[in-house]
Amino acid sequence: MVARLRKVEIPCRVFTGMFPGEVQVEILPPGQEPIYLFTSDRSTSTGGSITPTGVTGTLFARMVGESDDEVIVDLPGEARPIGPRAWISRHFVRTAD
């Protein structure tokens, strides 16, 4: 269950935030509830300009635990209503290091 801290990349949609340097992120893991969070724009990569209607992007996070099918990640921001950590399908995230 315990894993060494590893960087992961999570596919997402990125939207403009309410404040400068802030973005809203929507994560849609297959077969799981959507995850929404506000975070720094430095925690994401989009390859282009972020718009109010959203663009495809990547969220950078840390994996802190795992099971056979899922990993638990520390989310880099304020996630509602789940809090700072989420279980996400192992096949949905990419290991970054």
ABEGO torsion letter per residue (X at the ends): XBBBBBBBBBBBBBBBBABBGBBBBBBBBBGBBBBBBBBBAAABBAGBBBBAAEBBBBBBBBBABBBAABBBBBBBEBBOAAEABBBBBAAABBBAX
